[in-house]
């Protein structure tokens, strides 16, 4: 896809070539098939936090922002060129809403083993080859030697290197990448955590304030020390990144919503599947004991639930349970789910039917979900979407942070109504420490 109105400049320009998936947007997780891949539909496209702002900084600095991305899903029949065009439209719109603008977008839709005849071919535009870079350079009068490539894969670094650009590798905590780069004898010029950090490096170089960046790595060196190379260290690092990105305001909105439901004499119904069902039982205990909130877990009564599944079917089991409990507008339904429910793809459809009932009767809806949040995030009155920092660990991180959020809620001053056992024992005569008192010391 070439630019609609290429700029005709006498002087060659500098560009930042951006890989798309993993740099600008999160990979899409198909919970039904357990696969991680490029988004195949606009609904699956989620711009990463701060990506639009980072691109806006490139725009302000006069650097062209050019996407160069392999999209073999076209050749493999996963999605059509029209779907790819729609995804691109959403990407541009989201970046525009954040104040940024892409100057051009170039895709390679080919694959040598593709299922679609028109796109089954070997080409020079598929990274690690530099065809897309060279095409952009011709159409936009780009000086490749003064330009940059930002990517999260080995093929991005190889392609940028072949094109003659400086290269920046995103998400360096992948030891197998270092091994493969050693084998290929090619190294990125910089190693960064995300696109905003990459842009800061680029702008620092452009201001001539950096000649030997500390993020540089080279042959026989590792970007991380031995301790950081362990799986546990990687996992904990990802958790720290999620903590930085979680929207605290969305948690506050849930706290206010639940406080209003409790004060109005409403009840709280927790629903989830698998790990979410386990969370629901634990959360019921905490909300009843600590928040003095009348709460129930739809999946806790095994006899009733299995009878409803047997007689009515899985899709309606939760909704019918809520009907039997006379769910009404004073109540709230709280969802723990990784995907949030998707009836069209038959993923956690029982959650969707339960939420449809909640909407019909006017009950409040809130939840803690992962990925794009699915149906829950679309219809909830208040919802926390756990950010994705690694597509391979969406489920464990989402379920871990669901526990963190509900424990935060029952400890929240708007909801906490009874002292917890160990906290009461840790202060003389059960003296209660006021919220935020420690922070003022």
C-alpha positions in Angstrom: 0.0 0.0 0.0 1.7 3.2 -1.2 1.0 6.7 0.0 -1.9 8.5 -1.6 0.0 11.8 -1.9 3.7 11.3 -1.7 5.6 14.4 -0.8 8.0 15.7 -3.4 11.0 17.1 -1.6 14.3 18.1 -3.2 16.2 17.2 -0.1 16.1 13.5 0.9 14.2 13.0 4.1 14.6 10.9 7.2 12.1 8.2 8.2 11.3 5.9 11.0 10.2 2.5 9.6 7.8 0.9 12.1 6.8 -2.7 12.2 3.1 -3.0 13.0 2.2 -5.9 15.2 3.9 -5.9 18.6 5.2 -2.3 18.0 2.1 -0.3 17.3 -0.6 -2.8 18.3 -1.0 -5.9 20.5 -1.1 -9.3 18.9 -4.5 -10.9 18.8 -5.2 -13.9 20.9 -7.7 -16.5 19.6 -8.9 -18.1 22.9 -10.8 -20.8 21.1 -7.8 -22.1 19.1 -5.1 -20.9 21.5 -3.2 -19.0 18.8 -1.4 -15.7 18.8 -1.2 -13.8 15.5 -1.8 -10.6 13.7 -5.3 -9.1 14.0 -7.6 -10.5 11.3 -10.5 -8.1 11.9 -10.7 -4.5 13.0 -12.4 -5.6 16.3 -9.1 -7.4 17.2 -6.9 -4.4 16.6 -5.8 -2.7 19.8 -3.3 0.1 19.7 -0.6 -0.1 22.4 -0.6 2.5 25.1 1.3 5.7 24.2 1.9 4.5 20.6 -0.1 7.4 19.1 1.8 9.9 21.3 5.1 8.5 20.2 4.2 8.9 16.6 3.1 12.4 17.2 6.6 13.2 18.5 8.1 11.8 15.3 5.7 14.1 13.3 6.7 17.1 15.4 10.4 16.3 14.8 9.8 16.2 11.0 10.6 12.5 10.7 8.4 10.4 8.4 6.4 7.7 10.2 6.2 4.7 7.8 4.8 1.3 8.6 6.4 -1.7 6.9 4.8 -4.9 7.8 4.6 -8.5 6.7 0.9 -9.6 6.5 1.0 -13.2 5.2 -2.5 -13.7 6.6 -3.7 -12.5 3.2 -1.8 -15.2 1.3 -2.8 -17.8 3.9 -6.5 -16.9 3.6 -6.8 -15.8 7.2 -8.3 -12.5 6.1 -8.9 -10.6 2.9 -7.2 -7.5 1.5 -10.5 -5.6 2.3 -10.2 -6.7 6.0 -6.6 -5.6 6.0 -7.6 -2.3 4.6 -10.3 -1.9 7.3 -7.7 -2.7 10.0 -5.4 -0.1 8.6 -8.3 2.4 8.7 -8.8 1.8 12.3 -5.1 2.0 13.1 -4.9 5.4 11.4 -8.0 6.6 13.1 -6.8 5.6 16.6 -3.4 7.1 16.0 -5.1 10.3 14.8 -7.2 10.4 17.9 -4.0 10.4 19.9 -2.5 13.3 18.0 -0.3 11.3 15.6 -0.2 10.6 11.9 1.2 7.8 9.8 2.8 9.2 6.6 2.6 5.9 4.7 1.8 2.2 5.2 3.4 -0.6 3.2 2.4 -4.3 3.5 3.8 -7.5 2.1 0.7 -9.8 1.6 2.7 -12.6 0.1 3.9 -16.0 1.3 5.7 -18.7 -0.6 3.4 -21.4 0.8 0.2 -19.3 0.7 -3.2 -20.8 0.1 -4.4 -18.0 -2.1 -2.9 -18.3 -5.6 -2.6 -14.6 -6.3 -0.4 -14.1 -3.2 1.5 -17.4 -3.2 4.9 -16.2 -4.3 8.4 -15.4 -3.4 8.9 -11.6 -3.5 11.5 -9.0 -2.5 9.1 -7.1 -0.3 8.7 -9.7 2.5 11.0 -9.0 5.4 13.9 -9.8 6.0 14.3 -8.5 2.5 14.3 -4.8 2.0 11.9 -4.3 -0.8 9.3 -2.3 1.2 12.0 0.0 2.5 13.4 0.6 -1.0 9.9 1.3 -2.4 9.2 3.8 0.3 12.5 5.5 -0.3 11.7 5.9 -4.0 8.2 7.3 -3.4 9.1 9.5 -0.5 12.7 10.5 -1.3 14.0 8.9 1.9 17.7 8.8 2.8 17.8 5.2 4.2 21.2 5.7 5.7 19.9 8.5 7.9 16.7 6.6 8.8 15.6 4.2 11.5 13.9 0.8 11.8 11.9 -0.1 14.9 10.7 -3.7 15.2 10.1 -6.6 17.7 11.3 -9.4 15.5 14.6 -10.7 14.0 13.2 -10.1 10.4 12.8 -6.4 11.2 16.4 -6.1 12.3 17.6 -8.0 9.3 15.5 -6.0 6.9 16.5 -2.7 8.5 20.1 -3.7 8.4 19.9 -4.6 4.7 18.2 -1.3 3.9 21.0 0.5 5.6 19.0 2.1 8.4 19.8 2.2 12.1 17.9 -0.5 13.9 16.1 -0.5 17.2 14.9 -3.8 18.8 11.7 -3.6 20.9 11.2 -6.1 23.9 14.7 -7.4 24.2 13.9 -9.9 27.0 14.0 -12.8 24.6 17.2 -14.9 25.0 16.4 -16.9 21.9 16.5 -13.7 19.9 20.1 -12.9 21.1 21.1 -16.5 20.1 19.6 -16.1 16.6 21.1 -12.6 16.1 24.5 -14.1 17.1 24.0 -16.8 14.5 23.0 -14.3 11.9 25.9 -12.0 12.9 23.7 -8.9 12.9 22.8 -6.7 15.8 20.4 -3.9 16.5 21.9 -0.5 17.3 19.6 -0.1 20.3 17.5 -2.2 22.6 14.4 -0.7 24.1 11.2 -1.7 26.0 8.6 -0.2 23.7 7.9 2.3 21.0 7.9 5.4 23.2 11.3 4.6 24.5 12.5 3.9 20.9 11.3 7.4 19.9 13.1 9.0 22.8 16.3 7.3 21.6 15.8 8.5 18.1 15.0 12.1 19.1 18.1 12.1 21.4 20.3 11.0 18.5 18.7 13.6 16.2 19.6 16.3 18.8 23.2 15.0 18.6 23.1 14.2 22.3 24.0 10.6 22.0 26.8 8.9 20.2 27.1 5.6 22.1 23.7 4.7 23.6 23.7 2.6 26.7 21.1 0.3 25.2 23.5 -0.8 22.5 24.4 -4.5 22.3 26.9 -6.3 20.3 28.3 -9.8 19.5 29.0 -11.9 22.5 27.1 -9.5 24.8 23.7 -9.9 26.3 21.2 -7.1 26.8 20.3 -8.6 30.2 22.3 -10.0 33.1 22.1 -13.6 34.1 19.3 -13.1 36.7 17.1 -11.3 34.2 17.4 -14.1 31.7 15.3 -16.5 33.9 11.7 -17.1 33.1 10.7 -15.9 36.6 12.5 -12.6 36.1 10.8 -12.1 32.7 7.4 -12.9 34.2 7.8 -10.5 37.1 9.1 -7.8 34.7 6.0 -8.1 32.7 3.9 -7.8 35.8 5.7 -4.6 36.6 4.9 -3.3 33.1 1.3 -4.1 33.6 1.2 -2.3 36.9 2.5 0.8 35.2 -0.2 0.6 32.5 -3.4 -0.4 34.4 -6.0 2.3 34.4 -6.4 3.2 38.1 -9.4 5.4 37.3 -11.3 2.4 36.0 -10.8 0.7 39.4 -12.1 3.8 41.2 -15.2 3.8 39.0 -15.9 0.1 40.0 -15.5 1.0 43.6 -18.0 3.9 43.3 -20.4 1.8 41.4 -20.3 -1.1 43.9 -20.6 1.3 46.8 -23.8 2.8 45.3 -25.3 -0.7 44.7 -24.6 -1.7 48.3 -26.0 1.5 49.6 -29.1 1.0 47.5 -29.7 -2.5 49.0 -28.6 -4.3 45.9 -26.8 -7.7 45.7 -23.6 -8.6 43.9 -23.4 -11.6 41.6 -19.9 -12.8 40.4 -19.6 -14.8 37.2 -16.6 -16.4 35.5 -15.5 -19.6 33.8 -12.5 -21.8 34.8 -10.1 -19.6 36.7 -12.7 -16.9 36.7 -15.2 -19.2 38.5 -12.5 -19.8 41.2 -12.0 -16.1 41.6 -15.8 -15.6 41.9 -15.9 -17.9 45.0 -13.0 -16.3 46.7 -14.3 -12.8 45.9 -17.7 -13.7 47.4 -16.0 -14.5 50.7 -14.1 -11.2 50.8 -17.0 -9.0 49.7 -19.4 -10.6 52.3 -16.9 -10.6 55.1 -14.9 -7.4 54.6 -17.3 -5.2 52.6 -20.4 -6.6 54.2 -21.9 -6.9 50.8 -24.6 -9.5 50.0 -22.7 -11.4 47.3 -23.1 -14.7 45.4 -21.1 -16.8 42.9 -23.3 -18.2 40.1 -21.1 -21.2 39.7 -20.7 -22.2 43.3 -23.8 -24.4 43.7 -22.6 -27.4 41.7 -25.9 -29.3 41.9 -28.0 -26.4 40.6 -25.5 -25.4 37.9 -25.0 -28.9 36.5 -28.8 -29.4 36.5 -29.3 -26.2 34.6 -26.5 -27.2 32.1 -28.0 -30.6 31.7 -31.6 -29.4 31.3 -31.2 -26.0 29.6 -27.7 -25.9 28.1 -24.5 -24.2 28.9 -25.2 -21.0 27.0 -28.2 -20.1 29.3 -27.1 -21.7 32.5 -25.8 -18.5 34.2 -28.6 -16.4 32.9 -31.2 -18.8 34.2 -29.5 -19.0 37.5 -29.7 -15.2 37.7 -33.4 -15.3 36.7 -34.0 -17.7 39.5 -32.3 -15.3 41.9 -34.6 -12.5 40.7 -31.8 -10.3 39.4 -33.1 -6.7 39.2 -32.0 -3.1 38.6 -30.7 -2.7 42.2 -28.2 -5.5 41.7 -24.8 -5.8 40.0 -23.1 -8.5 38.0 -19.2 -8.7 38.2 -17.3 -10.6 35.5 -13.9 -12.3 35.8 -12.8 -13.4 32.3 -9.8 -13.3 30.1 -11.7 -12.8 26.8 -14.8 -11.2 28.2 -17.2 -13.4 26.2 -17.8 -13.6 22.5 -21.1 -15.1 21.4 -20.3 -15.0 17.6 -17.2 -17.1 18.1 -18.9 -19.3 20.8 -16.4 -18.3 23.5 -17.8 -18.0 27.0 -21.2 -17.5 25.5 -22.8 -18.2 29.0 -21.2 -14.9 30.2 -22.7 -13.0 27.2 -26.2 -14.4 27.9 -25.9 -13.5 31.6 -24.9 -9.9 30.7 -27.7 -9.6 28.2 -30.1 -10.4 31.0 -28.4 -7.9 33.3 -28.9 -5.2 30.6 -32.6 -6.2 30.1 -33.4 -5.8 33.8 -31.2 -2.7 34.3 -28.6 -4.3 36.6 -25.1 -2.7 36.8 -22.3 -4.5 35.1 -18.6 -4.4 36.0 -15.6 -6.7 35.4 -11.9 -7.3 35.2 -11.0 -8.8 31.9 -8.0 -9.2 29.6 -7.1 -8.7 25.9 -9.7 -6.4 24.3 -12.3 -7.2 27.0 -14.8 -8.8 24.6 -18.5 -8.3 25.3 -17.9 -7.5 28.9 -15.8 -4.4 28.1 -18.3 -3.2 25.5 -21.4 -3.3 27.8 -20.0 -2.7 31.3 -20.8 0.3 33.3 -17.2 0.1 34.7 -14.5 -2.3 33.6 -10.8 -2.9 34.1 -9.0 -4.2 31.0 -5.6 -5.7 32.0 -3.0 -4.5 29.4 -1.2 -7.0 27.2 2.6 -6.8 27.5 3.3 -10.3 26.2 0.8 -12.2 24.0 2.2 -15.5 25.3 1.2 -14.7 28.9 -2.2 -13.1 28.6 -4.1 -15.6 30.7 -1.7 -15.9 33.7 -1.3 -12.2 34.0 -5.0 -11.4 33.6 -6.0 -13.9 36.2 -3.3 -12.7 38.6 -4.4 -9.1 38.3 -8.0 -10.0 38.7 -7.1 -11.2 42.2 -5.2 -8.0 42.8 -8.1 -5.8 41.7 -10.8 -7.5 43.8 -8.5 -7.4 46.9 -7.9 -3.7 46.3 -11.7 -3.2 46.0 -12.5 -4.8 49.4 -9.7 -2.8 50.9 -11.0 0.5 49.3 -12.3 3.1 51.8 -15.6 3.2 49.8 -16.2 -0.5 50.3 -14.3 -1.7 53.4 -16.7 -2.2 56.3 -14.8 -4.6 58.6 -11.2 -4.9 59.7 -9.3 -7.9 58.3 -7.8 -10.3 60.8 -4.1 -9.8 60.4 -4.3 -6.1 59.9 -6.2 -5.8 63.2 -3.6 -7.9 65.0 -0.7 -5.8 63.7 -1.8 -2.7 65.6 -2.0 -2.3 69.4 -5.6 -3.0 70.7 -6.8 -3.3 67.1 -6.2 0.4 66.4 -7.1 1.1 62.9 -4.7 3.0 60.6 -6.6 5.5 58.5 -6.3 5.2 54.7 -3.2 6.9 53.3 -2.0 7.7 56.8 1.3 5.9 56.2 1.9 7.9 53.0 1.8 11.2 55.0 4.5 10.1 57.4 
